[in-house]
Amino acid sequence: MILIDGKKISQEIRQEIARETELMIQQGARAPHLAAVLVGHDGGSETYVANKVRACAEVGFQSTLIRFEEDVTEKLLLETVEQLNNDPEIDGFIVQLPLPRHINEQKIIEAISPEKDVDGFHPVNVGKLLIGLPCFVSATPSGIMELLRRYHIETSGKHCVVIGRSNIVGKPVSMLMAQKTNPGDATVTLCHSRTRNLKELVSQADIIIAALGSPGFVTGDMVKEGAVVIDVGTTRVPSSETKSGFRLRGDVLFEEVAPKCSYITPVPGGVGPMTIVSLLRNTQLAAKRR
Ligand code: GUN
């Protein structure tokens, strides 16, 4: 069994991005600039955004954090998006989700200019992904593909079972795995909460991508000997052993599943660290297109 080390790969990619940034600056361009909009004080969102801002500094990017209180109006948020769309100093930006319930999340996403949508959430980018055109691919699916690429994992003609049909992971990663690319070129089955014979389907998979957000859902008896297992789950569960008072649990029951796998991603340290580098890559791409 080979443990896929997302932490190590993400550090390698950060170094690559930092070198490219230096080169861009040497050639007279300014550093890529990412802006992040954060609404409210949700613990998870605060951490994610802080990590994104820190990652920018590490690779030599500029970053701007724009904060609003929980009661910000949809109108003000839309105006902010419009300002960022038109600001030539900003290459790309994200609006951290989830947003408070009084704000229409889809409306905000659709207001972001597709050229600056480094999260890859805008319907134009999602549509381009579907038909295989160059676009911003959202961070988690793109991180998964990069791990498969860097570990030279054969995917062509393989049966890939994706569990979970979310717009930000399950659906796009299914499309990427089915695309005529390397990695990709797989036969994809997309399972979800209504799938009847889920256990049977998962046990036939050469590659399992678990992205349903249910800790320990994939158990040893569901996994074929030699399967590749990608665990996207990052559910925060209370823990007395950590300083923060919580720990992350994946969708895969690691102790049972790992011994049966050819490759597996741990949680934490697998897919998670890759998501930020995907965002950095997209920002660099946006800056280069400028
Ligand atoms: N909330 C959880 N993940 C993400 C992400 O990748 N981007 C944004 N904008 N919000 C998120």
Residues whose N, C-alpha, C, O or C-beta is under 5 A from the ligand:
A	BS01	GUN	I94 V95 Q96 L97 P98 D119 A139
